[in-house]
Amino acid sequence: MDALEVLFARRSSGRLVAPAPTPADLQTILRAAAAAPDHERLRPFRFTMLSGATLDAFGQVLADAYDARCVAAGTEPVAAKRNKERTKLGRAPLVLVVSAVRRPSAKVPWNEQLAAAAAAAQNACLAATALGYGSMWRTGDPSYDPNVKASLGLDEADAIVAWLYLGSHRDGAPPPNDPDLDGLLLPWPSRSS
Ligand SMILES: Cc1cc2nc3c(=O)[nH]c(=O)nc-3n(C[C@H](O)[C@H](O)[C@H](O)COP(=O)(O)O)c2cc1C
């Protein structure tokens, strides 16, 4: 696939199966992620790979964090929701967590550091697509949970930008994206300017 074909071929797959990216392919995916545009080369992105036993163990972290959120909110944990937190990482054989770590900078505000980490996440998805793997970018409540961040070695001020589910397509790759540009182009001068 050429680069433009990869861009349109990247589609989300909710259920991915083994095989996960090989170690060599994973290395390529991570290098692609780290090649993201990055103002002042602050390298504000970090990557955590979860697979096999660590993927399973992190499910317990998510379940415990769900319980703690319920306690903090004064609500009773719901067994089905707890179980979903416990098992949801199993929707792919490998999950790559992309985080943004705050770097001190007078020139590069936090939102630009977040943007660099998001670009890294997208690069990882595109590299996975180019290598023939499926992917899905997810977030959700655990992304904003200080206990989950701490478990990943992040500070509360850092951000979990993406949980990238990576693996092989069960029933073939989804059809390529065919985006509609209606309403996306802002004329300028605009009516209000
Ligand atoms: C920052 C971000 C967070 C997302 N979080 C979720 C999520 O938690 N659950 C979900 O179903 N889709 C989530 N998505 C959307 C999917 O990744 C996907 O882009 C969307 O379903 C459109 O499908 P496509 O990628 O095949 O075009 C998120 C996307 C982004 C950019």
The ligand as an SDF file (V2000), in Angstrom:
LIG
                    3D

 31 33  0  0  0  0  0  0  0  0999 V2000
   -9.1060   10.6030   21.0340 C   0  0  0  0  0  0  0  0  0  0  0  0
  -10.0360    9.5260   20.5380 C   0  0  0  0  0  0  0  0  0  0  0  0
  -10.6740    8.7190   21.4530 C   0  0  0  0  0  0  0  0  0  0  0  0
  -11.5630    7.7310   21.0340 C   0  0  0  0  0  0  0  0  0  0  0  0
  -12.1670    6.9270   21.9720 N   0  0  0  0  0  0  0  0  0  0  0  0
  -13.0300    5.9780   21.5560 C   0  0  0  0  0  0  0  0  0  0  0  0
  -13.6290    5.1050   22.5020 C   0  0  0  0  0  0  0  0  0  0  0  0
  -13.3540    5.1390   23.6930 O   0  0  0  0  0  0  0  0  0  0  0  0
  -14.5300    4.2060   22.0510 N   0  0  0  0  0  0  0  0  0  0  0  0
  -14.8570    4.1190   20.7090 C   0  0  0  0  0  0  0  0  0  0  0  0
  -15.7030    3.2970   20.3520 O   0  0  0  0  0  0  0  0  0  0  0  0
  -14.2700    4.9130   19.7920 N   0  0  0  0  0  0  0  0  0  0  0  0
  -13.3690    5.8350   20.1810 C   0  0  0  0  0  0  0  0  0  0  0  0
  -12.7650    6.6440   19.2670 N   0  0  0  0  0  0  0  0  0  0  0  0
  -13.2030    6.5890   17.8560 C   0  0  0  0  0  0  0  0  0  0  0  0
  -12.6220    5.4080   17.0920 C   0  0  0  0  0  0  0  0  0  0  0  0
  -11.2290    5.2880   17.3290 O   0  0  0  0  0  0  0  0  0  0  0  0
  -12.8440    5.5750   15.5760 C   0  0  0  0  0  0  0  0  0  0  0  0
  -12.0420    6.5870   15.0650 O   0  0  0  0  0  0  0  0  0  0  0  0
  -14.2790    5.8510   15.1870 C   0  0  0  0  0  0  0  0  0  0  0  0
  -15.0850    4.8280   15.6630 O   0  0  0  0  0  0  0  0  0  0  0  0
  -14.4370    5.9800   13.6660 C   0  0  0  0  0  0  0  0  0  0  0  0
  -14.1050    4.7660   13.0290 O   0  0  0  0  0  0  0  0  0  0  0  0
  -12.9180    4.6700   11.9730 P   0  0  0  0  0  0  0  0  0  0  0  0
  -11.6540    4.8500   12.7330 O   0  0  0  0  0  0  0  0  0  0  0  0
  -13.0750    3.3000   11.3640 O   0  0  0  0  0  0  0  0  0  0  0  0
  -13.1180    5.7460   10.9580 O   0  0  0  0  0  0  0  0  0  0  0  0
  -11.8230    7.5840   19.6530 C   0  0  0  0  0  0  0  0  0  0  0  0
  -11.1290    8.3700   18.7230 C   0  0  0  0  0  0  0  0  0  0  0  0
  -10.2380    9.3250   19.1630 C   0  0  0  0  0  0  0  0  0  0  0  0
   -9.4900   10.1620   18.1500 C   0  0  0  0  0  0  0  0  0  0  0  0
  1  2  1  0
  2  3  1  0
  2 30  2  0
  3  4  2  0
  4  5  1  0
  4 28  1  0
  5  6  2  0
  6  7  1  0
  6 13  1  0
  7  8  2  0
  7  9  1  0
  9 10  1  0
 10 11  2  0
 10 12  1  0
 12 13  2  0
 13 14  1  0
 14 15  1  0
 14 28  1  0
 15 16  1  0
 16 17  1  0
 16 18  1  0
 18 19  1  0
 18 20  1  0
 20 21  1  0
 20 22  1  0
 22 23  1  0
 23 24  1  0
 24 25  2  0
 24 26  1  0
 24 27  1  0
 28 29  2  0
 29 30  1  0
 30 31  1  0
M  END
$$$$
